[in-house]
Amino acid sequence: MQILNHTTVPNRVQRPIKVMQFGGGNFLRAFVDWMVHVLNQETNFNGDIAIIKPTAGGDYAELKEQDGLFTVVLDGIKNGELVAEKTLVTEVQQIIHSYNEWAAYLKLAENEDLRFIVSNTTEAGIKFNEKDEFNGVPPKEFPAKLTIWLYHRFKHFNAEISKGCILLPCELIEDNGDALKKTVLQYADHWSLEAEFKDWVDTANHFCSTLVDRIVSGYPSDRAEEIEQKLEYKDELLVAGEYYHSWVIQANETVQKELPFSETDLNVEFVNDLAPYREMKVRILNGAHTSMVPVGYLAGIRFVKEAMENEVVSNFVESLLLEESATTLDFPDDVKNKFVGDVLDRFRNPLLKHQLISISLNSTSKFVARLLPTLKDYYNAQDKLPKRIVFGLSAMLRFYKGEFNGENIALNDDKAVLSFFESEWEKVDNGSSLQDFTKNVLSNTAIWGEDLTQIEGLSETVAKNIENIEANGITSCLKNL
């Protein structure tokens, strides 16, 4: 079988390089690069991509051997129907290793067509390092490399305002655009670069905070051969992910006009304030995961897909999202209902094998971030407890005993948290009441950040739920909710 490279695609179009991308990993290839391909196919965007290797290790050898070509395989459920899509992405025109090809990297700053800068350098990628030197070839941190590149562009084009760039960081940190801009200006100060450059960074460039969402599982080793038979070529860079995607971008009209996503069906939304969208994602998508894990696991379920196939557990999750979580969000009902529907479709994806035990990592801190604000907002608005979120909390405390029905549970949390739960459950085993257990656990401010026994009725309800779980099992309890 022929290996994918330029000979496989003899009529490949060469477009102006408009996008510089820091990172060539699975996520960016199956998210941003795939979107650029759609823009080229459906609009007049007409732009290709230069990928920059931002770290010293590795060299993107396979990407170079395949001449920047790769296939994105997307599967999922859309409007209740199974979707399967295979897309050959042809937009990666240049691959530059910043450590081995520093001159080529800086030369790219002289490209007058280049307008967009995308990055995904992990949550730890946007940071300042005082050891980075301006004349270091290259400096260690990604923002340092970016600052030098921007300075080179500033100099080459004589501070021309129109040669600024639109920056779209995809790192999973809050206000990633603001964080990147702040770090670039911090390097400018650290290296005593002229005030005119800092003004150009501030006024000529658009640092857009973004919120990205797509599960990308990577190389589909279990079905690669079958996929390649259909493609009729061998692709070492096959990347699989879910069909669902969302990119929310906080940006002005200038950015919106230059990125014609509105002319496509891509799920990209430009907003003035990213915070409410981040909150919706955390409370619904992430909150659903956190509540599903202990309930599903104690019901004998081990995968997300299996949880959604179980009518009782699935109804619990759907009702929690629609009747409790969504009611605390300040969005129109149709927007919230669509988001909930998308989340449930994603959970039902038959090809995504998400283990509940993997998602259970640090469940206590996840509850604090994802479900506790919803619980409190619901209580304040309704003057009653959200019974499903409270049941999820109850199941989590029982989950943290580390065993259920004679089977050990591989808990994964902070050692102090696990030690505390072990001690408290040992007291119960030695005759202490579940009422005392819940009071001791929920009053632990080190875990919850506050004393949860101050929420009226919470401790008593949790204790009663755990008693019912022990006496009747999870399924019976869920049916009675």
Buried (B, 14 or more C-beta within 10 A) or exposed (E): EEEBBEEBBEEBEEBBBBBBBBBBBBBBBBBBBBBBBBBBEBBEBEBBBBBBBBBEEEEBEEBBBBBBBBBBBBBBBEEEEEBEEBBBBBBBBBBBBBBEBBEBBBEBBEBEEBBBBBBBBBEEBBBBBEEBBBEEEBBBBBBBBBBBBBBBBBEBBEBEEEBBBBBBBBBEBEBBBBBBBBBBBBBBEBBEBEEEBBEBBBEBBBBBBBBBBBBBBBBBEEEBEEBBEEBEBBBBBBBBBBBBBBBBBBBEEEBBEBBBBEEBEBBBBBBEEBEEBBBBBBBBBBBBBBBBBBBBBBBBBEBBBBBBBBEBBBBBBBBBBBEBBBBBBEBEEEEBBEBBBBBBBBBBBEBBEBEBBEBBEBBBBBBBBBBBBBBBBBBEEEEEBBBBBBBBBBBBBBBBBEEBEEEEBEBEBEEEBBEBBEEBBEEBEEEBEBBBBBBBBBBBEEBBEBEBBEBEEBBEBBBBBBBBBEEEBBBEBBEEB
